[in-house]
Amino acid sequence: MFVQGIKQGFGTYHWSDGSRYEGTWYNDEMSGRGSFTWADGRSFQGEFKNGVMHGTGVYTWKDGRKYEG
């Protein structure tokens, strides 16, 4: 969702390199719970703050290895 041209609330964003974020946005930044998938197959599901991973979540590598915490 956009509010006055700024990403706000729940939504999905696709970057031109194939990366994707699905989750909540606040003031045009990833914030709250969400899922980020890089173009190379890595992913993070968890908490974001100020546009970066922050707090608890699960980081998964392309080969299936996982880090939870």
N, C-alpha and C positions, 0 to 999 in steps of 0.2 A: 504494500500500500504506500502511496505517496501522499504526503501532506505538505502543501506549498513547495513541491519539487524535492522534498527530502524523504528518504526511505524511513518509514515509521510503522511499527506494528509487525505482524507476521507476513513473511514473504520469501520468495526464492529469487536469487540473483545468479546469473551465469556470466562468468568472465570469458573473454575471447580466447584464452588459452585452454579452455575446457574445465576450469575449476568451477565449483558451484557451492553456494551457501543457501541453506534452507533453515529458517528460524526467525527469531525476533530481531527487530531493528529499533534503535533509538537514536534520534538525531543523525541519521545517515550512516550509523556504524552498527556492526554486529554487536548485539547486546542481549544478554539473557540466555535461554536455552536454544541450541541450534546444532546443525550438522554441516561441517565443511568437508568437501571432497576435492582433493587436488587432482589435476589432470593426469598425474602419474599413478593414481590409484590409492594413495594414502588417504586416510580420513580421520576426522575428529568429531566425536559426538559428545556434547557437554555444554559447559558454560563459557560465555564470551563476555568481555567487558571492554569498552572503548576500542572495539574492532579487532581484538586479539583473544586467543584462548586464555581463559582465566577461571580458576576454580577446578572443580572436579569434572572428569570426563574419561572417555575411552579413546585412545589414539591407536589406530590400526594401520600397520604397514601393508603394502601390496602383497607380501608373501604370507600374510595371515597373522604375523606376530602382533601382540596387543600389549598396551600399557594402560592400566586402570589406576586412577588416582586423582 
